[in-house]
Amino acid sequence: MTTCEADLIRHAACGDQEAFRQLWEAHHAAAMAAALRLCHQRALAEEITQGAFLLAWRASCGTHAQRGGPGAL
């Protein structure tokens, strides 16, 4: 993980949608490929990939509220 990527993760965890979009752009193809190898169905692999990123987004949004970070407002 690069410093830039670590910064994107920190920003996304604080609710920065643009940072999360950049992470999506950087990693969704690899996540999709992994899901496709597991289920062998493109539509299901797309749902799995989207679901995984949605869970990551929701988890990051929940944790900054507990920390009292900028997204806690």
C-alpha positions as CSV (number, residue, x, y, z in Angstrom):
1,M,0.0,0.0,0.0
2,T,1.4,3.4,-0.9
3,T,1.2,6.5,1.2
4,C,-1.3,8.0,-1.2
5,E,-3.5,4.9,-0.9
6,A,-3.3,5.0,2.9
7,D,-4.4,8.7,2.7
8,L,-7.3,7.7,0.5
9,I,-8.3,5.1,3.0
10,R,-8.1,7.6,5.9
11,H,-10.2,10.1,3.9
12,A,-12.8,7.6,2.9
13,A,-13.1,6.5,6.5
14,C,-14.0,10.1,7.3
15,G,-16.8,10.1,4.8
16,D,-14.9,11.5,1.7
17,Q,-16.9,10.1,-1.2
18,E,-14.2,11.1,-3.8
19,A,-11.5,9.2,-1.9
20,F,-13.8,6.1,-1.8
21,R,-14.5,6.5,-5.5
22,Q,-10.7,6.5,-6.2
23,L,-10.3,3.4,-4.1
24,W,-13.2,1.8,-6.1
25,E,-11.5,2.7,-9.4
26,A,-8.2,1.3,-8.2
27,H,-9.5,-2.0,-6.8
28,H,-12.9,-3.0,-8.2
29,A,-11.4,-4.9,-11.2
30,A,-9.3,-7.1,-8.9
31,A,-12.2,-7.6,-6.6
32,M,-14.5,-8.5,-9.5
33,A,-11.9,-11.0,-10.9
34,A,-11.7,-12.7,-7.5
35,A,-15.4,-12.9,-7.2
36,L,-15.8,-14.2,-10.7
37,R,-13.2,-16.9,-10.0
38,L,-15.3,-18.0,-7.0
39,C,-18.8,-18.0,-8.5
40,H,-18.2,-18.3,-12.3
41,Q,-21.3,-16.0,-12.9
42,R,-20.6,-12.4,-14.0
43,A,-23.9,-10.9,-12.7
44,L,-23.3,-12.6,-9.3
45,A,-19.7,-11.5,-9.2
46,E,-20.8,-7.9,-9.9
47,E,-23.2,-8.1,-7.0
48,I,-20.6,-9.6,-4.7
49,T,-18.1,-6.8,-5.6
50,Q,-20.6,-4.0,-5.1
51,G,-21.7,-5.6,-1.8
52,A,-18.1,-5.8,-0.6
53,F,-17.4,-2.2,-1.3
54,L,-20.8,-1.1,0.2
55,L,-19.9,-3.0,3.4
56,A,-16.5,-1.3,3.5
57,W,-18.2,2.1,3.0
58,R,-20.8,1.5,5.7
59,A,-18.2,0.1,8.1
60,S,-16.0,3.2,7.6
61,C,-18.9,5.5,8.1
62,G,-19.7,3.8,11.4
63,T,-16.2,3.8,12.8
64,H,-15.6,7.5,12.5
65,A,-18.7,8.3,14.5
66,Q,-17.3,6.2,17.4
67,R,-13.9,8.0,17.2
68,G,-15.5,11.4,17.1
69,G,-13.9,12.2,13.8
70,P,-15.0,14.8,11.2
71,G,-17.7,12.5,9.8
72,A,-19.3,12.1,13.3
73,L,-21.4,15.3,12.9
